[in-house]
Amino acid sequence: MTDVFDGTELGPVGQEIVYENDRVRVWHIRLEPGERQPLHRHDHPYLVVAIEGAKNVVQTVDGTRIDADEPTGGVVYRDPGAVHMLTNVGDTTYLARLVELK
């Protein structure tokens, strides 16, 4: 079933699921400089582990723009909910693992 918000089809949280069990789902995320992740929503709380950090921007569906600099080795926790997209606005490749807590 495709995830839809306000008539807009939403994309996946990441490019590939690298691990999943009944408690967690781990996504691979890679964004080249200037690349954007499609509009998506997190239905579970999650952790982002930056393997290769980058300067990112989160833009929510309501137009809110959030600077999300993620240094290499950094870990952040985020609550679920907001429909948003992520753009790598820096000049380095962004590589992360996103761990959804089911």
C-alpha positions in Angstrom: 0.0 0.0 0.0 1.4 3.4 -0.9 1.6 6.1 1.8 -0.3 9.2 0.8 -0.6 12.6 2.6 -3.1 15.2 1.4 -3.3 13.6 -2.0 0.5 13.5 -2.4 2.2 10.1 -2.7 5.0 9.9 -0.2 8.4 8.3 -0.7 10.3 5.8 1.5 12.3 6.9 4.6 15.5 5.8 2.9 16.9 4.1 -0.1 17.1 0.6 1.3 16.2 -1.4 4.5 19.4 -3.0 5.7 18.0 -4.7 8.8 14.5 -5.3 10.3 13.0 -7.2 13.1 9.9 -6.8 15.3 11.5 -3.9 17.3 13.6 -1.9 14.8 13.9 -1.1 11.1 17.3 0.3 9.8 17.4 2.3 6.6 20.4 3.2 4.5 20.4 6.8 3.4 22.9 8.4 0.9 22.6 11.8 -0.6 25.1 13.4 -2.9 25.6 17.2 -2.7 22.5 18.9 -4.0 20.5 15.6 -3.9 17.1 15.5 -2.2 15.2 12.7 -0.5 11.6 12.5 -1.5 8.7 13.8 0.6 8.2 11.2 3.3 6.8 10.7 6.9 8.2 8.9 9.9 5.5 6.8 11.6 7.9 5.7 14.4 10.4 7.6 16.6 13.9 7.2 15.2 17.6 7.8 15.5 19.9 9.0 12.8 23.5 8.0 12.8 25.7 10.0 10.5 28.4 7.8 9.0 29.6 10.6 6.7 28.2 13.9 7.9 26.9 16.7 5.7 25.1 20.1 5.8 21.4 19.2 5.4 18.1 21.1 5.4 14.8 19.6 6.4 11.7 21.2 4.8 8.3 20.3 6.1 5.2 20.1 4.0 4.0 23.3 5.8 7.0 25.2 4.5 9.1 25.2 7.7 12.9 25.0 6.9 15.2 23.5 9.5 19.0 23.5 9.2 20.1 20.0 10.1 23.9 19.9 10.1 24.9 16.4 10.9 28.6 15.9 11.7 30.3 12.6 11.0 29.7 10.2 13.9 26.8 12.3 15.2 23.6 10.8 16.5 20.2 12.5 16.8 16.8 11.4 18.1 13.6 12.6 16.4 9.9 12.1 17.1 7.6 10.8 14.4 5.0 12.8 12.5 6.0 15.7 10.3 5.8 15.1 6.5 9.1 16.5 5.2 12.0 16.1 2.7 15.8 16.2 3.3 18.2 18.0 1.1 22.0 17.8 1.2 23.0 21.5 0.7 26.6 20.9 1.5 29.5 19.9 -0.7 30.1 16.4 0.8 28.3 13.1 0.4 25.9 12.3 3.3 25.7 8.7 4.4 23.6 7.7 7.4 21.7 4.8 9.0 18.3 5.7 10.3 16.9 3.4 13.0 13.2 3.4 13.4 12.0 2.2 16.8 8.8 0.2 16.4 
